[in-house]
């Protein structure tokens, strides 16, 4: 199959149809009022589990607070608790710790505690890096303080088993500025993470971000005016519930990016959240060409999120979204997409010139796995660009009159195509905003996986790009012979720890991406895929080897005078019965977080929230 182009939905074709006869939000945590400086702490350095006071009754200057805290960390012992005074303190250095003190002894079980997230505030605008950066130590507790105006990340923790962030505020007080720092609460490459009762505002990436981690509970937090309110990325066994995400660009994200470190996500539950009016502009920085060349920035990063996004699920598996209240998003309530939406090169025809045996010097020979495809090493690492095992059910979804106004550079072709086709069909009036599904599924990954062969112009069946990629990657003699490939070196003959891209999951499991009982007051919301995913529609879903969207099929039918097909396609653009859940829909299990001797989670320490009774 030739390179699949970006999702271009034939707006010009749709526009030519002539179908005669067819008819700052704030909860007070971000205030700037002067806070009285108060000291209330009794130190005890005589026991192993010490209480260490930062500052003193006689000296609460910014310089002393910073110096005392850095010194205390450098000389810390396992079990230390650091007590911060009340007040707003200006820092000029990152509060950093790498898990070992000056004697190279491993230090863990540290607690950082202030007088309240709106009473103890560290203004870290004077530091050029992170506010707090803690690495390679276990069982950390952060409680009752705020970190404001970081030039990078507010609180970053990496390489830790056991993290509690409770009643913490991370704030940028200037709304929607690309110069704001990236992440607020930012645990990464860690496990057993609890983030609760906290407040995040103004992040130029994600207010709460948990990445490449396991055993996660994010509950009862408020996220305002960030690019992404809450993001779970490349992580497993996560519960996100009881949160309020409002006034962001996108409310809640569940992503799997091709990071290349063997860590990819599954088992995420998102429930009982209020996701409201996330219609802010996207002020995240995009990828520079240098970052793309160095593979240090992903086309699928948060900068792709369209303004007006309630939730987005991108190229990940086993996600259950239920019992959320999702209101007043101008673009969509929930979007589900493969990585093709971010980077169409995922489905490019792979390079089959094994060892350069085709004799064409202009063709780059396949000498290593990376030579097969831009994403070759990521497939080898275990990443998949598709979504699978997604169950969206029993969510209250609504949009008030006058809110609908879809936008987003990544989906502009979709918006334009829908608008012009719907105008031609009389669904909307000239100049009206397009109607796109409240639950929008790209469907392109599923279409490709259930279509092992395309038909060339001469009628010859040829392997599709995704299956061709898998055949080369797997490299068995039978597959190579069947596809007329040269022998592949042993190192290229298989992809460890990854199911082949044969489409079997989609062929046998009709609930791979499904939705049911979503709406409000008995009104069912629209839910549909951009591309057909039903086997009976596959034959009509290609023009040669190029996949066709529903709007392209409908537009072509309209120009050909096939009004019945055009009308059917216009209906299918907004209502896709293939997404209706069967009985085998994915059901997640509660995440459990263990920190020291304590466990946390829905049905564990929380038995009162909805769905949390043991």
C-alpha positions, 0 to 999 in steps of 0.5 A: 500500500502506498503511503497513507496521506493525512486524514484529508476528507475531500472538502472540495468534493463535498463542497461541489455536491448539488443534491436537488430535492434533498433537504478563570475559573478559580477556587481561591487556591490561586490568589495573590494576596499577601500571606503572613509569615508564621513559624509553628514547628518543634524540631527533634533531631535526636531520633531516627524519624526526625522532624526538621523545621525549615526557618525559625521563629526569628528568621523567615527570610527567603534566603534562610528558607531556601538555604535551610531546606537545601541543607536539610535535604543534603544531610537527610536521613530515612524517615525525616519530616520537613515542616515548612512555615506559612508564607510566600517564599521566593526561591532562586534554586531548584529544591533537588534531591537524588536519593543519596545524602553526602555519605552516599547512603540511600535515604527514603521515607521523606515527608514535605509538609506545609501549613496549607496549599494556600498558606505555604507557597514557594514562588520558584520563578527565580529558578530556571529549572524545576521547582522541586525535583526528587529522584531515585528514592521511595515512599515520599509524601508531599502535603499542604503547600503550593509551588508557583510560577515554575519556569519548568515543572513545579514538582517532578518525582522520578524513579520512586516506588511510593508517592503521595501528593496530597493538598498540593497546589501548582499554579501559574497565575497568568492565564494561557501563556506558552511561557508557563512551565510544562507540568504541575504535579509530575511523577514519572517512571515510578510506581504506587502513586496517589494524587488527591485533593490538590489544585493545578492551574496554568500548566503549558502541558498538563496540570496533573501528569503521570507517565511511564508508571504503574499503580496510580490513583488520581482523585478529588483534584481540581484542574483549571486553565491548563492545556491538559487538566489530567494526563495518564501517559504510557502507564498501567493500572490507573484510576482517575476519579472524583476530579473536576477538570474545567477551563483547560484545552482538554480535560482528561487525556489517556495516551500511549506515545512511542517513547521507546523505553518498553513502557506502554499503557493499559488498565485505566479507569476514568469515572465520576469526574466532572469534565466541563467547558474545556474550551481554552486555546492550546498554548503548548509549545509544539515540536521543533524540527530539531526535536523531531530529528532527535526523537525528543518530541512526539507528534502525538504530544499534548500540543495536538489537543483541539480546543474544546476537548473533553477527553482524548484516548490515543493509541492505548489499550484497555480503557474504561470511561464511565459515569462522568459528567462531560458538558459544554465542549465546543469540539467533542466530548470524547475522541478516540484515535490511533496514532495515525491522526498525529503522524500518518507515517505510522501506516507508510509502506515499509521498506522491503529492500532487505539487504539492498538486494533489489539492486537499486541504489536509490532505495535505502537498504534494510540493514537494521530494524530501524531501516524498515520504518520510521517507527520500526524500533518502536514496534520492536520495543512493543508500542502499537499505534492502535486503540483496543479494548475501549469501553465508553459507557453511562456518561452524562454528555451534553452541550448547551445551545450555542457552544458547538464550534469545533476547531483544531489544526489536527482535525481541520480537514475533518471539520471542513469536510463535515461542514461542507458535506452537511451543508450540501445535504441540508443537515446544516445551513450555509455558514453554520458550524459543522456537527461532528460526533460527540464521541468521535473515533477515527477508525483508521487503525481498525480499518487497516487491521481488518483489511489485510489486502488492498486491490491495485488498479489492475485488480491484483490484491497486495498486502496493506501497509500494516500487514506488510510491516508485520510480515517483514517484522515477523520475517518467517520463511512462510510469510516472506515467501508468500509476500515475495520477500528476501530472507531477513537476518535472524535479528529481524525475524520477530518482534518480542512481546508484541502480538502481530498486526493481523487484525485478529483482535478486531476480527474476533472482538466486535467491542474493541472500541465501543460505547453505550448508554451515553447521553443525558435525560434519555437523549443519546449523543452522537457517536461515530468513526470517521472511517468505516470499521464494519467488514461489510463496508470495507469494499467501498472504503478504498480507492485503490489502495487509499482508504476513504472516509465516510465523507469522501464516500458520500461526496463521491456518491453524491457527485455520481448521482447516487443520492441514497448512498450519499444520505446513508453516509451522511447518517453514518458520519454521526451515528455508527452502530458498529461502536455499540457495545456487545456483552464482552466490553472491557471492564477494568479493575480498581487500582491499588496504591501501596506506600509503606504499610498503607494502601489506597484506592477505590474500595480500599481506603475509599469506600464511600465514593460511587463505585467504591463500596468494597 
